[in-house]
Amino acid sequence: MALFPEGAEIHAASQDFKETKTLLEQLTREIMEAHSSPDPNAYDIIRRWCTADFMMENSSLHECVVPFADNLETHLQNVDVLKVKNPGLRLNVSNVAAILDDYTREITVWYTSGASGGPDSEWNSNRESVGVLHWRRRTSEDNTATCWECYRHSCIRGGADLDNMI
């Protein structure tokens, strides 16, 4: 397996945090919104930036609308099931903020999201959910380039009954 996934953007290892923060916040927004896009090519950005062993985890007391998955393909299959049951589903991401962990050198990108197009009793409420995408940096052997990859999504959703959706 190549160090950097095909199509991944390579960045200078000295790239400053402000530039990286902006990049990962934008990618997080695009990745999350791609989950509900009707475009058949929408998953391309997810496959480009998320690792094969990407994990979807539920980090709240309430069930997340997308179940746990321990790899990217299972996660995308779970999203497909949700989209079949809710064809009008659209995820709207806002309040995106990247935080650098100085110790691990990983970045967590927090966001809030609302949704529309699902069952009236669920999606058309004013509930927001919180989610976190976890990013880590892979560095080339000569330390001249890095590639950011998303390896985990933590769902910390708001309360509501999802029985109509899942």
Secondary structure, DSSP 8 states (H G I E B T S, - for coil): --SS-TT---EETT--HHHHHHHHHHHHHHHHHHTT---TTTHHHHHHHEEEEEEEEE-SSS--SS--BSSHHHHHHHHHHHHHH-TT-EEEEEEEEEEE-TTT--EEEEEEEEEESS-HHHHTS---EEEEEEEEEEE-TTSSEEEEEEEEEEEE------TTT-
